[in-house]
Amino acid sequence: MKFSEIKNRTDVSSNIKIAYDWYTTWNPEILTEDVHFEMLPNYPSGGIYNGRQSVMEDYLPALMSNFDSWTLEPEELFEIEGAVIGKGYYKGRTKGTENDFTSPFLHIWYIKNNQIYKVMAYTDTYHLQMNIPKNFNKRSKLNLQTS
């Protein structure tokens, strides 16, 4: 379903509505306390973040510190066997550069009891790496978790 059509529709599944609400509000209450965010390791501030507090206080601020501007532009949401797939683009400008970028993304949202409990995100990290200075905000080895 086109992202722009979701807001005013009444025939949208509750899971798609929850993913839509996250994209439009970043409301932490949409996440379970023990949410699992899995971002590609080569993505700025990528890695695994466990827990709502870690997502809101560690991941998102670290991510945003890499950019002078950054937007998330979802185009479509699909529901497949209870998971919601979000397709769209990241757009922005890397901090301290004139490097604008557009990079496609695919997110998989796992939802239970009207809350997101797991997120997996995929994007063109090669394109981002070509536009981000070598000193971008990588997670410290101490905080980086692997599965």
C-alpha positions in Angstrom: 0.0 0.0 0.0 1.3 3.5 -0.8 2.5 5.2 2.3 0.8 8.4 1.4 -2.6 6.7 1.3 -2.5 5.1 4.8 -3.3 8.0 7.1 -6.9 8.5 6.1 -7.8 4.9 5.3 -10.0 2.8 7.6 -9.3 -0.5 5.9 -5.6 -0.7 6.9 -4.4 -3.6 9.1 -3.5 -2.7 12.7 0.1 -3.8 12.0 0.5 -1.5 9.0 -1.0 1.3 11.1 1.6 0.7 13.9 4.5 0.8 11.4 3.0 3.9 9.9 2.8 5.5 13.3 6.4 4.7 14.0 7.6 6.3 10.7 5.6 9.4 11.3 6.1 9.9 15.1 9.0 7.9 16.4 6.9 7.5 19.5 8.9 5.2 21.9 5.7 3.8 23.3 5.2 2.0 20.0 8.3 -0.1 20.8 8.3 -2.9 23.4 10.6 -2.4 26.3 12.9 -5.2 25.0 12.7 -4.3 21.3 15.5 -5.6 19.1 16.8 -3.2 16.4 19.2 -4.8 13.9 20.9 -2.4 11.6 23.6 -3.3 9.0 27.1 -3.0 10.6 28.3 -0.7 7.8 25.4 1.7 8.3 26.3 4.8 10.3 25.9 3.8 14.0 24.8 0.3 12.8 24.8 -2.8 14.8 22.3 -4.4 17.2 20.4 -2.3 19.8 18.4 -4.1 22.4 15.8 -2.3 24.4 13.7 0.8 23.9 16.1 2.9 25.9 19.1 1.9 23.8 17.2 2.6 20.5 16.0 6.1 21.7 19.1 7.2 23.7 22.0 5.4 21.9 21.0 4.5 18.3 18.9 7.4 17.1 21.1 10.3 18.5 24.3 8.6 17.3 22.7 8.1 13.8 21.6 11.7 13.6 25.0 13.0 14.6 26.4 11.8 11.3 24.2 14.1 9.2 23.5 17.8 8.7 20.2 16.7 7.3 18.5 13.3 7.2 15.0 12.2 6.3 13.3 8.9 6.1 10.9 8.7 3.1 8.8 5.5 3.1 7.0 4.8 -0.1 5.1 1.6 0.5 4.1 -0.7 3.4 3.2 -4.4 2.9 2.1 -7.0 5.4 3.3 -10.5 5.0 2.4 -13.2 7.6 2.2 -10.6 10.4 5.4 -8.8 9.6 5.3 -5.4 7.9 7.8 -4.5 5.1 8.6 -0.9 4.7 10.2 0.3 1.4 11.5 3.7 0.8 14.5 6.0 0.8 16.9 7.7 3.2 17.9 11.2 2.0 20.2 13.6 3.5 23.6 15.4 3.7 26.5 14.0 5.6 27.8 16.2 8.4 30.4 18.8 7.4 30.3 18.0 3.7 28.4 19.0 0.6 27.6 15.3 0.0 23.9 14.7 -0.5 22.7 11.1 -0.7 19.7 9.1 -1.5 19.8 5.5 -0.5 17.0 2.9 -0.8 15.9 1.0 2.3 13.9 -2.0 3.3 12.7 -2.4 6.9 11.0 -5.5 8.4 8.8 -4.7 11.4 7.7 -7.5 13.7 4.7 -6.6 15.7 3.0 -8.3 18.6 0.2 -6.9 20.9 0.2 -3.6 19.0 3.9 -2.9 19.6 7.1 -3.4 17.6 9.3 -6.0 19.1 11.9 -6.5 16.4 13.2 -4.4 13.5 15.6 -5.4 10.7 16.9 -2.7 8.4 18.6 -3.0 5.0 20.0 -0.3 2.8 22.7 0.4 0.2 25.6 0.9 2.6 28.2 1.1 -0.2 26.6 4.2 -1.5 26.4 5.7 2.0 30.1 4.8 2.7 31.2 6.6 -0.5 29.5 9.8 0.8 30.3 9.7 4.5 33.7 10.9 5.9 35.9 8.2 7.3 35.4 9.5 10.9 31.6 9.0 11.0 30.1 7.9 14.3 30.8 4.2 14.5 29.7 2.4 17.6 32.4 1.6 20.1 33.5 -2.0 20.3 32.3 -2.1 23.8 28.7 -1.3 22.8 28.5 -3.3 19.6 26.7 -6.5 19.9 26.7 -9.3 17.4 24.3 -12.2 17.1 
